[in-house]
Amino acid sequence: MITVIAFDADDTLWHNESLYNMTQSRFAELLAPYHPPQEVEQRLYETEVRNLNFYGYGVKSVTLSMIETAIELSEGRVCGKEIQEIINFARWMLNEPIELLDGVEQTVVDLSKMYTLMVITKGDLFDQESKVARSGLADYFTHVEIVSEKTPEVYRMLLEKHNIAPEQFLMAGNSVPSDVLPIVDIGGQAVHIPYHITWQHEIVANNPTKPQDYFTLERISQLPGLIAEINK
């Protein structure tokens, strides 16, 4: 019996990756005098992945990686004006209005009447707390947990913290490695709701989990019906 439902935030409740893609395109244009855009974007991705263990996820992490990439690709010739432009990219991302995905608001409202709702998301604490507050959905969530990584150990710790049994827990998100596989591993229920843009780092080439071990939905609005079926 599912009694607690958790959501990933970025690209599950609201648009996020599209902002990053737009910023990466602007960054590539900024560095066009030094290298072709495709090479700039690839080097930025490599720098971001390399820096995950140092900076984690979020706008601040991306900004530091853009500055590092700019210095490397320009061989130190990048100027203060260009660094300021990168900082402006970050401020733009942090100040953009929250745009909920289709069906999110009604789904969250409906589910909150029958279940305990949580947000479990990765990223910078200030950035993610601000997004939740600005989304207009904060009052529907009993708990908001912002973590550095989503591993089975982290999920176990969160469930123990809130006294939730794995068999009563369902996680819904757009990332198979972050929102699905760890939940299946600890004995919970997972729902994959794909987003049309997925960061390369969040793609699993060889999925060791059988399709019947978790659910896949096209739209978040289908979630209440699925949970009702699970709880029959």
Secondary structure as the mmCIF struct_conf table of DSSP 4:
data_model
#
loop_
_struct_conf.conf_type_id
_struct_conf.id
_struct_conf.beg_label_comp_id
_struct_conf.beg_label_asym_id
_struct_conf.beg_label_seq_id
_struct_conf.end_label_comp_id
_struct_conf.end_label_asym_id
_struct_conf.end_label_seq_id
STRN STRN1 VAL A 4 PHE A 7
STRN STRN2 ASP A 10 ASP A 10
TURN_TY1_P TURN_TY1_P1 ASP A 11 LEU A 13
STRN STRN3 TRP A 14 TRP A 14
HELX_RH_AL_P HELX_RH_AL_P1 GLU A 17 LEU A 30
TURN_TY1_P TURN_TY1_P2 LEU A 31 TYR A 34
BEND BEND1 HIS A 35 HIS A 35
HELX_RH_AL_P HELX_RH_AL_P2 PRO A 37 TYR A 55
BEND BEND2 TYR A 57 GLY A 58
HELX_RH_AL_P HELX_RH_AL_P3 VAL A 59 LEU A 73
TURN_TY1_P TURN_TY1_P3 SER A 74 GLY A 76
HELX_RH_AL_P HELX_RH_AL_P4 GLY A 80 ASN A 95
BEND BEND3 GLU A 96 GLU A 96
HELX_LH_PP_P HELX_LH_PP_P1 PRO A 97 ILE A 98
STRN STRN4 LEU A 100 LEU A 100
HELX_LH_PP_P HELX_LH_PP_P2 LEU A 101 LEU A 101
TURN_TY1_P TURN_TY1_P4 ASP A 102 GLY A 103
HELX_RH_AL_P HELX_RH_AL_P5 VAL A 104 SER A 112
TURN_TY1_P TURN_TY1_P5 LYS A 113 MET A 114
BEND BEND4 TYR A 115 TYR A 115
STRN STRN5 THR A 116 LYS A 122
BEND BEND5 GLY A 123 GLY A 123
HELX_RH_AL_P HELX_RH_AL_P6 LEU A 125 SER A 135
TURN_TY1_P TURN_TY1_P6 GLY A 136 GLY A 136
HELX_RH_3T_P HELX_RH_3T_P1 ALA A 138 TYR A 140
BEND BEND6 THR A 142 THR A 142
STRN STRN6 HIS A 143 VAL A 147
BEND BEND7 SER A 148 SER A 148
HELX_RH_AL_P HELX_RH_AL_P7 PRO A 152 LYS A 161
TURN_TY1_P TURN_TY1_P7 HIS A 162 ASN A 163
HELX_RH_3T_P HELX_RH_3T_P2 PRO A 166 GLN A 168
STRN STRN7 PHE A 169 GLY A 173
BEND BEND8 ASN A 174 ASN A 174
HELX_RH_PI_P HELX_RH_PI_P1 VAL A 176 VAL A 180
HELX_RH_AL_P HELX_RH_AL_P8 LEU A 181 ILE A 186
TURN_TY1_P TURN_TY1_P8 GLY A 187 GLY A 187
STRN STRN8 GLN A 189 HIS A 192
BEND BEND9 HIS A 196 ILE A 197
HELX_RH_3T_P HELX_RH_3T_P3 GLN A 200 GLU A 202
BEND BEND10 ALA A 205 ASN A 206
BEND BEND11 THR A 209 THR A 209
HELX_RH_3T_P HELX_RH_3T_P4 PRO A 211 ASP A 213
BEND BEND12 TYR A 214 TYR A 214
STRN STRN9 PHE A 215 THR A 216
BEND BEND13 GLU A 218 GLU A 218
HELX_RH_3T_P HELX_RH_3T_P5 ILE A 220 GLN A 222
HELX_RH_AL_P HELX_RH_AL_P9 LEU A 223 ILE A 230
TURN_TY1_P TURN_TY1_P9 ASN A 231 ASN A 231
#
